[in-house]
């Protein structure tokens, strides 16, 4: 079974149940919201992929008055979010098939979910995010960020893996995307031996195709 299918079937709901109490703490610091403040990003239409019950989106909506939508494979988390935060547009789904129109959002957030996605879906995930993102627009990636790609067995289900890499590379190969912010830190309080395995980052990429290809940068060029 693909990891996507497993998270849609049950593992997404299991994750939500394990973390439900922590999600209710509306006062805890959030590295994504902190990064938005540091980078001074402005936005009006936000999508969070891997939004759980929409707790982060609700904080953004309160602080910025933006229109906020989210998608998550856990039906329980989406139902919980719809009851708690009726101002949000929340849908059950996965990152490789976003149920939104082209150029709908000026900010897309990957909320600590890419490390659990199937590897064969990564190109489609990047394509879908790019399709739904306005130009210019902004992508925020919050995820593991080790010095090289590798995988671990998922501790809650031995049939699944966690895939750790710098996920900004899904977009940074394209000259339309420019990195404007990166903060690397430990995901949890860990020993120095485990510090690399728990290294995470918030990375902000700015999409602007107008700046990607300067016209005739070399004088006298013929092709």
Secondary structure, 3 states (H helix, E strand, C coil): CCHHHHHHHHHHHHHHHHHHHHHCCCCCCCHHHHHHHHHCCCCCEEEEECCCCCHHHHHHHHHHCCEEEEEECCHHHHHHHHHHCCCCEEEECCCCCCCCCCCCEEEEEEECCHHHCCHHHHHHHHHHHHHHEEEEEEEEEEEECCCCCEEEECCCCCCCEEEECCCCHHHHCCCCEEEEEEEEEECCCCCHHHCCCCEEEEEEEEECHHHCCCCCCCCCCCC
